[in-house]
Every structure is written in structure tokens, then in C-alpha cells.
């Protein structure tokens, strides 16, 4: 059993010990969160394909580093770079 399993087990035990009032409050806040997210409009996505490209490891490391510094995924960074270069 890992530490992760211990944490999940402890969390489950704490929830089961909750009073009926606490359980109802937790359920109500969960419903509010669900309503909030379901009310959000999902952005329209354009169709995509997978593109497989071989690149040197050093270039991959540069892309990873740049994406990390910008707080975006490698996929998003590469899409932005390709769009910029091709427009």
C-alpha cells in the first residue's frame, strides 16, 4: 500500500464520520460547483489531426522549457508557433 492509498483511505474515513448536517452542506456545495461548470460555455474546437514529427532531443528540451516558462502545453506552443510562421 502506498502513501497515496493511505491519503485516500484517510479522506474516505473522514467523510464517513461527517454528521448529517456536514454531509448535506458538502452535497449542496458540490451541486453548486456542478451547476457552475455546466453553465460555462465550452469553447468551440476545430477538428484536429495527429502530426508525428521527429526532432532532435535538444530541440524537444527547448520546446518543453519554453512551454513551461509560458505556462502552456507543448502542443499549444507548437500550434501557436506554426500558426505564426505560416500566416
C-alpha positions as CSV (number, residue, x, y, z in Angstrom):
1,X,0.0,0.0,0.0
2,X,1.4,3.4,-1.0
3,X,1.2,6.8,0.8
4,X,-1.3,7.8,-1.9
5,X,-3.6,4.9,-0.8
6,X,-3.2,6.0,2.8
7,X,-4.2,9.5,2.0
8,X,-7.3,8.4,0.0
9,X,-8.2,5.9,2.8
10,X,-8.0,8.6,5.4
11,X,-10.0,11.0,3.3
12,X,-12.7,8.4,2.9
13,X,-12.8,7.7,6.6
14,X,-13.2,11.4,7.4
15,X,-16.1,11.8,5.0
16,X,-17.9,8.8,6.5
17,X,-17.5,10.4,10.0
18,X,-19.3,13.6,8.9
19,X,-22.5,14.5,10.6
20,X,-25.7,14.6,8.5
21,X,-25.6,18.4,8.5
22,X,-22.0,18.4,7.2
23,X,-22.8,15.8,4.6
24,X,-25.8,17.9,3.4
25,X,-23.6,21.1,3.3
26,X,-20.9,19.2,1.3
27,X,-23.5,17.9,-1.1
28,X,-25.0,21.4,-1.6
29,X,-21.6,22.9,-2.4
30,X,-20.9,20.0,-4.7
31,X,-24.2,20.7,-6.5
32,X,-23.3,24.4,-6.8
33,X,-19.9,23.6,-8.3
34,X,-21.5,21.2,-10.8
35,X,-24.1,23.9,-11.8
36,X,-21.3,26.5,-12.2
37,X,-19.2,24.3,-14.5
38,X,-22.2,23.0,-16.6
39,X,-23.3,26.7,-17.1
40,X,-19.9,27.5,-18.6
41,X,-19.8,27.6,-22.4
42,X,-17.4,25.1,-23.8
43,X,-15.2,26.7,-26.4
44,X,-15.8,25.5,-30.0
45,X,-13.0,23.3,-31.1
46,X,-11.9,22.9,-34.6
47,X,-11.2,19.4,-36.0
48,X,-7.6,18.2,-35.4
49,X,-5.3,15.5,-36.6
50,X,-2.2,13.9,-35.0
51,X,1.1,15.0,-36.6
52,X,4.1,12.9,-35.9
53,X,7.5,14.7,-36.3
54,X,11.0,13.5,-35.4
55,X,13.0,16.3,-33.7
56,X,16.4,16.2,-32.0
57,X,16.3,15.8,-28.2
58,X,17.8,19.2,-27.7
59,X,15.0,20.8,-29.7
60,X,12.4,18.9,-27.7
61,X,14.0,20.2,-24.5
62,X,13.9,23.8,-25.7
63,X,10.3,23.4,-26.6
64,X,9.5,21.9,-23.2
65,X,11.4,24.7,-21.4
66,X,9.7,27.4,-23.4
67,X,6.2,25.9,-22.9
68,X,6.9,25.6,-19.2
69,X,8.1,29.2,-18.9
70,X,4.9,30.4,-20.6
71,X,2.7,28.1,-18.5
72,X,1.2,26.3,-21.6
73,X,1.5,22.8,-23.0
74,X,4.0,21.8,-25.7
75,X,1.0,21.2,-28.0
76,X,-0.3,24.7,-27.6
77,X,3.1,26.2,-28.0
78,X,3.8,24.3,-31.2
79,X,0.3,25.2,-32.6
80,X,1.0,28.9,-31.9
81,X,4.4,28.8,-33.5
82,X,3.2,27.0,-36.6
83,X,0.3,29.4,-37.0
84,X,2.6,32.4,-36.6
85,X,5.1,31.1,-39.1
86,X,2.6,30.0,-41.7
87,X,0.4,33.1,-41.7
